[in-house]
Amino acid sequence: MDSAAGLTAFINPVALSVLGTTVIAAILLSDSDHRVEVLCQASLLSAMISLVFGLIMLYQNFSGEGLNEGMYDGLSIAMNGLLYGLFSLYRFLQVRDYRKDRCAAHELALDGSDGISNLHVFCA
């Protein structure tokens, strides 16, 4: 069933382990006050590390005769690392943090001050 749906192309243990390692390290080494920012940076870092690992694996298996199995593995690591790091965790945490900042800025605007300027200053 997985091969029919094509879900195995989106599961890569190397990219998942890089993401998991960076997220766990970020949680263990960060302050609770800045945890969301650190998790966003960790997910971005995991995407970059997976991309570098994938490119290294791709060029190690380069033979000049076209694509071979090792090159597909390198592309899979790079593609899935970018997918996991950029789209899933980074976007989820960014939206969550934006909602929290927007609510705080909206509460600041309820006292009669200019809410738009507070929103821009608060989110920047």
C-alpha positions in Angstrom: 0.0 0.0 0.0 2.9 2.4 0.7 4.4 1.9 -2.7 1.0 2.5 -4.3 0.5 5.8 -2.5 4.1 6.8 -2.7 4.6 7.5 1.0 8.0 5.8 1.2 9.5 8.6 -0.8 8.7 11.0 2.1 10.3 8.9 4.9 14.0 9.1 5.3 15.6 7.9 8.6 18.8 10.1 8.1 16.8 13.3 7.7 14.5 12.4 10.6 17.5 11.7 12.9 19.1 15.0 12.0 15.8 16.8 12.7 15.3 14.9 16.0 18.9 15.5 17.1 18.7 19.3 16.5 15.3 19.6 18.1 16.3 17.7 21.2 19.6 19.7 21.5 17.6 22.9 21.1 15.2 21.9 23.9 17.9 20.8 26.2 20.1 23.9 25.7 17.6 26.7 25.4 15.9 29.0 27.9 12.2 28.5 28.4 11.7 32.2 27.5 13.2 31.8 24.0 12.3 28.2 23.3 10.1 28.9 20.2 12.8 31.0 18.6 15.5 28.4 19.3 13.3 25.6 17.9 12.7 27.6 14.7 16.5 28.1 14.3 17.1 24.4 15.1 14.6 23.3 12.4 16.3 25.6 9.9 19.7 24.2 10.9 18.5 20.7 10.5 17.3 21.5 7.0 20.7 22.9 6.1 22.6 19.9 7.6 20.4 17.5 5.8 20.9 19.3 2.5 24.7 19.2 3.0 24.6 15.5 3.9 22.5 14.8 0.8 24.8 16.7 -1.5 27.9 15.0 -0.1 26.2 11.6 -0.6 25.1 12.6 -4.1 28.6 13.7 -5.2 30.3 10.7 -3.6 28.3 8.4 -5.8 28.6 10.5 -9.0 29.9 8.4 -11.8 29.2 10.5 -14.9 26.9 7.8 -16.4 23.6 9.2 -15.1 21.8 8.6 -11.8 22.5 5.5 -9.7 21.2 4.2 -6.4 23.5 6.2 -4.2 22.6 9.4 -5.9 18.9 8.7 -5.3 19.7 8.2 -1.6 21.5 11.6 -1.5 18.6 13.3 -3.2 16.2 11.7 -0.8 18.1 12.9 2.2 18.4 16.4 0.8 14.7 16.6 -0.3 13.3 15.2 2.9 15.5 17.2 5.2 14.3 20.4 3.5 10.8 19.2 3.7 10.9 18.3 7.4 12.9 21.3 8.5 11.3 24.1 6.5 7.7 23.1 6.0 6.7 21.1 9.0 8.3 22.3 12.1 9.6 25.7 11.1 6.2 26.9 9.7 4.2 25.4 12.6 6.4 27.2 15.2 6.4 30.4 13.2 2.6 30.5 13.0 2.3 29.7 16.7 4.8 32.4 17.7 3.1 34.9 15.4 -0.3 34.3 16.9 1.1 34.8 20.4 2.8 38.0 19.4 -0.3 39.3 17.6 -2.5 38.6 20.6 -0.1 40.4 22.9 0.1 43.4 20.5 -3.7 43.4 20.2 -4.0 43.6 24.0 -1.6 46.5 23.9 -3.8 48.3 21.3 -6.9 48.0 23.5 -5.7 50.8 25.8 -6.3 53.3 22.9 -2.9 53.4 21.4 -2.0 52.8 17.8 -2.3 49.0 17.4 -0.7 48.8 14.0 2.5 50.4 15.1 2.6 48.3 18.2 2.1 45.2 16.1 5.0 46.1 13.7 7.3 46.9 16.6 6.3 43.9 18.6 6.7 41.4 15.8 10.0 42.7 14.5 
